[in-house]
């Protein structure tokens, strides 16, 4: 755990991937040894990482370690109760979000750090680096400052949706990566069923309709809530569309290289993500995989 957190702090770019893996050790040992022993290991790890964070000057390591340990312990309990894949990710995401909001409120109440978790000097230096990057692309200083202000305004407005999606993606990553680890160590892993048959809840289409109308008919905080809710639901339908794509790749026995090429194109070309979201939305009626017909037969 300490090695993963250290790599997350000191390795550029790839450090984010190591940070996402930090709940995995807690999930593994809580499942292998039981929840009580998993809690003991989490407490010992928190003490050790707290010392490491104090010595290295990165107090945020302690906060992230606490969130990661809690997520691992919660997922181990969700695994034991054999919830569905969607409910497991939903409950895991909600638990992390609640704890993160509590910790964020505590951090914001201090004088040393703001809501971003960095001190004012670091935040100002970060803004200067971004403005300099815009200037390197050929913008003058006024245009760079104006563009930075616009980007900050947009990110601030959609930050709740980005925060929720980032948390859900990290939880999903742990659920996916824990499967081969559990099978390797002969640990019980929930039977989530084939992932290429997963679909978004049918009633969520009403959420898209309601937020779509609210987006054009309301203003202020209600419109802001509708924007963030719509972004989250569109992302869910993107994964619905990915499930459809995986279904047909499996059906036609696509080779590994071909699958990697398809997934790479999906994440490189934005309009393909939009196409997947539309496919996931209309799959409620079109039933591209004919799953409803198979269920009836």
N, C-alpha and C positions, 0 to 999 in steps of 0.2 A: 504494500500500500504506500509506504514511504517512497519507494523507488518510482512508482507510478506518478505520485504527486510531484516529486522532484523533477521528473521528466516533463511533466505538464508545465512546470514553471520555467524551466531553463532551456527547453528545446523549442525553437521557433516553429510555428505552423503545425508540425506533427505533434507538438505537445498537447494540442486540443484533443487528439485521438486518445492519447494516454489518459487525459483527464476523464474522458467518457468511460474508460474501462475501470475506474476506481471502485464502483459499487460491486464489481464482479467477485473479488475475494470475499467480501462480507456475505454475499449471496451463497457462495460455495460452502464456506465453513458453517454458516447458519443452517444450511440444508444437511450437511454431512454430520455435524456434531449436535444439532438441535438448537432451537432458538435461545435457551438460557446460556449455553456456552458461546453462541454467536454474539450475544449481548456482552459477555465478558471480554471476548476478543475485541469487540468494537470499542469498549471503554479503554482497554490497554492501548489499542492503536491510537485513539484520540489523545491519550496522554503523551505518547511518543511523538506523534505528529505535532502536538502543541509545542513540545520542546524544540523540535526541528524548525517549526515556523518561527519561533522566537529567535533562534540562533541565525536563521537565514534572512530574517527581515521580511518575510512574506506571511503576515497574519491571516490572509485570505485562505491559506492552505488549511487552517484549522476549520474554517467555516465550511469549505468544500468537503473536507473529510467527514464532518458531522453529517452533512446532507447525503454523502455517498454511503456511509455506514447505515444510515436510516433507510435509504432506498433498498440496500441489499437485504436488510432484515425484513422489511415489509414484503419484498418480492418473495423471500423464502416462505413467509406465511401464506401469501397468495398462491404460491405453487402448491403448498400442502393442502389448501382448500380446493384445488382443482377448478379454479374459475376459468371462464373462456378467455381467449386471447385478447379480445377487445376489452373485457372487463378488467383483466389483469393490468393492461397498459393504462386504462383509465384510472383505476384506483392508485396505481403506482405514481402516475403523473400528478394526480390531485394531492397525494400525500406530500410529494416533494414541493409542489407549488405552495401549499399551506405553510410548510416549514420555511421555505425560502422567503415568503412574504413576512413572516414573523421576524426572521433574521434581518431582512432588509429594513424593516421598521426600526429594529434595534440599532442597526448601523447608521441609519439616517439621523437617529437621535443624538449621535455623538458629534463632536466638533471636528474630529480629525478626518472623517471621510464623508463623502456624499453618497448619493444613491447608486453611483456607479462602482463603488468600492475602491476608488483611488482618491488620493489627496488632491486638493485644488491645484497644486503645482504640476502634478503629473497630468491632470486633466487638461490644463492649459497647454502643456507641452505637446500632448496628443493632438489637440486642435491645430497647433502650429504645424505639426508634421503633415496633417491632412491637407491643410491649405497650401503648403509647399509642394505637395504631390500634385494638386490641381494646377499650380503654377508651372510645374514641369511639363504638363500636358499642353501648355501654350496659353493659359488664361492669365490675364493680368491680376494684380492683387485685389482690386475691387470685385472683379468677377469671381475670383476664388473664394473670397469672404462671403459673397452673396450665395454662391452655390453651397458652401458649407452650412450657412444658416438654413437654407431650404432643406438640405439633407437631414440636418438635426431636427428640424420641425417634423419632417415626415417620419423619421425613426421614432421620435418621441410619441407621435400619435399611434403608430402601429406596434409600439414596444410590447404591450400586453400580449398581442397575438404572437409576436416573435418569441417572447418568453415562454408562452405555453407550448408552442411548436418545438422550440429547442429542448424543453424538458421532456416532451413526449418522444422526440427522436432519440434522446439519450436513454430513456426507459426501454424503448423498442430495441435499441442496439444491444442492451444488456440481455433482454429476453432472447434475442436471436443468437448471440454469441454464447450464452450459457448452455444452449442445447448440445453442441458438440462436446463441450467440457463435461457436462453431466453424463453424457453417454460414454465418454472416455473413462470416467471415474465410476461408472456403474451406479449413478445416483438417479433417483426418480425424477423424471421430467414430465410436466403435464402434457396430456394429449390434446394439443390445440387443433388437431386436424390439419388437412392440407392447406397451406397458405394461399395456394392459387385459387381457392374457392371462397376466400374471405370477401365480405361485402359490408359496406356501411349500413347502419340501421336504416330501415325504410322510412321511419318517421322523420329522419333528419332532413328530408327534402322539404318539409314544411318550414324548418328553420331557415333554409336557403331562401324560400319564397318570402317569409316574413322579414328577414333582414334585408333582402333585396328591395322590398317596398320601403322599409325604414330608411334605407340609404338615400332614397330620392325624395321622400316625403317629410323627413324630419331634419332637425338641425341640432347643434350643440352636443351635449354628452350622449344623447340617444343615438345620434348619427355616428359618433365616435365608437360607441359600443357595437353598433351594427357593422361597421367596417372591420373591427377586430374579430367579431364573431364570424363574419363571412370569410375572412382570411383563414381562420381555423377550419371551417367546414370545407372550404375549397381544398385545403391540404389533405383532409381526410378522403375526399373524393379522388385526389391524385393517387393516394395509396390504393384506393379501390380500383382505379384504372391500372395501376401497376400489377395488381393481383390478376386482372383480366389478361394483361400482356404476358405474365408468367404462365397463365393457364395455357395460352396458345403456343408459347415456346415449349412447354412440356408436351403438349399434344403433338406437335410436329417434330419432337425430339431434336431441338436445336442444339448444336454443339456448344461447349463452354465458351469458345472464342466468339461465336456469334452472339451468345447471350450478353457477354461483356460489352460487345460493340453496341448492342441495342440499348443497354442500360446507360452506356456512356453518351450516346446520342440523346437519350431522354433528358439527362441532366445538363447537357451542353446547350440544347436548343429549347428555349423557353416555350415556343408554341407547341412543342410536344407535351410539355407538362399541362398546358391548357387543354390539349386534346385528351389527355388521360383523365383530367378532371371532368370534362364533358362526358366521356365514355362511362366513368363511374357514376355520374348523375343519371344518365339515361339508361344505365343497366337495370335500374329499378323496373323499367317497363320493357326494354328490349330483350333483357335476359340473354346477353351475348353468349354465355357459356351453357345455356339451357339447363341451369341448375334447378329451376322451379319445375320444369317438365320431368326431370329425373326424380325429384322429390315426390311428385304426384304418382309416378309409376312405381 
